[in-house]
């Protein structure tokens, strides 16, 4: 599943998770900005997964 192309909805889901992580103090604003840019540039679910693998409730 990691090689499946990511949808816009999946990118938005990851960004929402990153927003919650900032609110919970798990990410700095700099990390958030970096990961959001990477999320919107991601083409596969695997790329998106890398952005949340160190957060609770990991996707894919």
Residue, then its C-alpha position, 0 to 999 in steps of 0.5 A: x500500500x505504500x506505493x499507492x498514489x496519495x490523494x488530496x484527501x489523504x494529504x489533508x488528513x496528514x496535515x490535520x494530524x500534524x496540526x494536532x501534533x503541534x497543538x499537543x506539543x509533539x512537533x515544533x512549528x519549524x518541524x510542522x512547516x517542514x512536514x506540511x510542505x513535504x505532505x503537499x509534495x508527496x506523491x505516494x502513501x509511503x511518503x505521507x507515512x514517513x511524515x507521521x511515523x513518529x506520532x501516535x496513531x501512525x497511518x499506513 
